[in-house]
Amino acid sequence: MNTEDLFIFLADDDEDDQKLFCEALSEVYPSIKINTFDNGVDLMAALLKLNKESPDIIFLDLNMPLMNGEECLDDIKNEPQLRNIPIVIYSGYIEKSKLEVLQNKGANRYLQKPYSYGELKSLLERCVQSIIFQNPEEDFSIK
């Protein structure tokens, strides 16, 4: 995996958050391909229809209608063809005990939604780099 042909899925029900995420990530990685989903049901339907091109990383908001991020995480990790796709929980503040549960379920990183666009770009770059280059030194929670 390299940064030249990244393929990302984002599941987040907030349209403004989706737009900022896509703009920020596209500035950092201009050739990136991003598919967005408003809920977990649509995300899972798209994932289960994939043939050969699966996403390099899935970013999941926890609080979504129809199927929340934790339910998606469970389903993804239970599907043999999907379980190795890195998952980043991309959500608001989460209690430490909940983060431990998500990490134990197979989430690779937690990225708290930041307050500024510049911070979002910086955090997304660190997060993607840590997954692409499999940096074991990077904390689960990227701040």
C-alpha positions as CSV (number, residue, x, y, z in Angstrom):
1,M,0.0,0.0,0.0
2,N,1.3,3.5,-0.8
3,T,-0.1,7.0,-0.7
4,E,-0.4,7.4,-4.5
5,D,-3.5,5.3,-5.0
6,L,-5.2,5.3,-1.6
7,F,-8.8,4.2,-1.6
8,I,-10.7,5.3,1.5
9,F,-14.3,4.6,2.9
10,L,-15.8,7.1,5.3
11,A,-19.0,6.3,7.2
12,D,-20.4,9.4,8.9
13,D,-24.0,10.7,9.0
14,D,-22.9,14.4,9.3
15,E,-22.7,15.9,5.8
16,D,-20.5,18.8,7.0
17,D,-18.0,16.4,8.7
18,Q,-17.9,14.3,5.5
19,K,-17.2,17.4,3.4
20,L,-14.4,18.6,5.7
21,F,-12.9,15.1,5.9
22,C,-12.8,14.7,2.2
23,E,-11.4,18.2,1.5
24,A,-8.7,17.8,4.2
25,L,-7.6,14.3,3.1
26,S,-7.6,15.4,-0.6
27,E,-5.3,18.2,0.2
28,V,-2.9,15.9,1.9
29,Y,-3.2,13.1,-0.7
30,P,-4.4,14.7,-4.0
31,S,-4.8,11.4,-5.9
32,I,-6.9,9.8,-3.1
33,K,-10.3,8.1,-3.9
34,I,-12.9,8.5,-1.1
35,N,-16.3,6.9,-1.0
36,T,-18.7,8.3,1.7
37,F,-21.7,6.7,3.4
38,D,-24.3,8.2,5.6
39,N,-24.9,5.2,7.7
40,G,-23.6,1.7,8.6
41,V,-26.1,-0.1,6.5
42,D,-25.0,1.6,3.3
43,L,-21.4,1.0,4.2
44,M,-21.8,-2.7,4.8
45,A,-23.8,-3.1,1.6
46,A,-21.0,-1.5,-0.4
47,L,-18.3,-3.6,1.4
48,L,-20.2,-6.8,0.7
49,K,-20.5,-6.0,-3.0
50,L,-16.8,-5.4,-3.4
51,N,-15.0,-7.6,-5.9
52,K,-11.2,-6.9,-6.0
53,E,-10.8,-3.3,-5.0
54,S,-11.4,-3.1,-1.3
55,P,-10.6,0.1,0.6
56,D,-7.2,0.6,2.1
57,I,-8.7,2.1,5.3
58,I,-12.2,2.5,6.6
59,F,-13.0,5.5,8.8
60,L,-16.1,4.9,11.1
61,D,-18.1,7.4,13.0
62,L,-19.7,5.7,16.0
63,N,-23.0,7.6,16.2
64,M,-24.9,6.9,13.0
65,P,-28.5,5.9,12.2
66,L,-29.6,2.4,11.2
67,M,-26.3,0.8,12.1
68,N,-23.7,2.5,14.3
69,G,-20.0,2.3,14.0
70,E,-19.4,-0.3,16.6
71,E,-21.9,-2.6,14.9
72,C,-20.1,-2.0,11.6
73,L,-16.8,-2.8,13.2
74,D,-18.2,-6.1,14.5
75,D,-19.6,-7.1,11.1
76,I,-16.5,-6.1,9.3
77,K,-14.3,-8.2,11.6
78,N,-16.6,-11.1,11.2
79,E,-16.4,-11.2,7.4
80,P,-13.3,-13.1,6.2
81,Q,-12.8,-11.0,3.1
82,L,-13.1,-7.7,5.1
83,R,-11.4,-8.4,8.5
84,N,-7.9,-7.3,7.4
85,I,-9.0,-3.8,6.3
86,P,-7.7,-1.3,8.8
87,I,-10.5,0.5,10.7
88,V,-10.1,4.0,12.2
89,I,-12.8,5.1,14.6
90,Y,-13.4,8.7,13.6
91,S,-15.8,10.2,16.2
92,G,-16.2,12.7,18.9
93,Y,-14.9,12.2,22.5
94,I,-15.0,8.6,23.7
95,E,-14.4,7.3,27.2
96,K,-11.1,5.4,27.7
97,S,-13.0,2.2,28.7
98,K,-15.0,2.3,25.4
99,L,-11.8,2.9,23.4
100,E,-10.3,-0.3,24.9
101,V,-13.4,-2.2,23.9
102,L,-13.2,-0.9,20.3
103,Q,-9.5,-1.7,20.2
104,N,-10.1,-5.3,21.4
105,K,-12.8,-5.7,18.7
106,G,-10.2,-4.9,16.1
107,A,-10.2,-1.1,15.5
108,N,-6.7,0.0,14.5
109,R,-6.8,3.6,15.5
110,Y,-9.1,6.2,17.1
111,L,-9.1,9.7,15.7
112,Q,-11.1,12.3,17.7
113,K,-12.8,14.8,15.4
114,P,-10.8,18.0,15.8
115,Y,-12.0,21.6,16.1
116,S,-10.0,23.1,13.3
117,Y,-9.4,22.3,9.6
118,G,-5.6,22.6,10.0
119,E,-5.6,20.1,12.9
120,L,-7.9,17.8,10.9
121,K,-5.4,17.7,8.0
122,S,-2.5,17.1,10.3
123,L,-4.2,14.3,12.2
124,L,-5.5,12.6,9.1
125,E,-2.0,12.6,7.6
126,R,-0.5,11.1,10.8
127,C,-3.2,8.5,11.0
128,V,-3.0,7.4,7.4
129,Q,0.9,7.3,7.5
130,S,0.8,5.2,10.7
131,I,-1.5,2.6,9.0
132,I,0.3,2.6,5.7
133,F,3.7,2.2,7.2
134,Q,2.4,0.0,10.0
135,N,4.0,2.2,12.7
136,P,3.7,0.2,16.0
137,E,5.0,3.2,17.9
138,E,1.9,5.3,17.1
139,D,-0.7,5.3,19.9
140,F,-4.1,3.8,19.3
141,S,-5.6,7.3,20.0
142,I,-4.1,9.9,17.6
143,K,-4.3,13.4,19.1
